[in-house]
Amino acid sequence: MAHFTKESLLTLETLYRRNLMNTLLGFKNANLIGTRDKKGNENLAIFNSLVHLGANPPHIAFVMRPTTVERHTYDNIHETGFYTFNHVHTSFVEKAHQTSAKYPKEVSEFETCGLTPIYRNHFPAPFVAESSIQIGMKFVEAVFIPTNEVYLIIGEVQEFFVPDDCLRSDGFIDLQKAGTAVVSGLDAYYEAQAIARFSYARPQQELKKI
């Protein structure tokens, strides 16, 4: 079994270390964040760092890398206060991945990468029409994390859209049926396949599959 220490990790070649650390924790979510600036310029970028913070209030966060370079998603969120999360569907992972390229601000990744912006219920930021699950977010706060010079961007869910056949009676969303892709590292995409869903775990009580 390969063994790495903090000291040995820091001696590794940069690309190798980046791949190693980005796959270490396993599969992650794959979401496209849609934004628009006050001039109407649309932006779309892929992120795999979304974090559920709580259901009441319904807050979701994501990690924004250091703003020492131009970050159009970060700038647009601060300018307008609104953005969208859109699940990457297995049918368009290549298009979604292409949004990670560094396009000029005036270039729309929607148009360049072959995806469709859609505005729903007068929400200020664009959703991705091809995404089966779409979430409208309002900016709450940005928490600076000095250790890595990144920001934790916290937002509140304003509205979301889920296909009827993916929503179970207890509120559970069937992501396999929704076609949601997962990502490993920065560039490998997978289809999710359900293994089991279990009842709430309690001491001295047998688990049940539900």
Summary of the structure (lengths in Angstrom):
residues: 210
radius of gyration: 18.6
end to end distance: 36.1
largest distance: 59.7
contacts: 563
relative contact order: 0.18
helix: 21%
strand: 35%
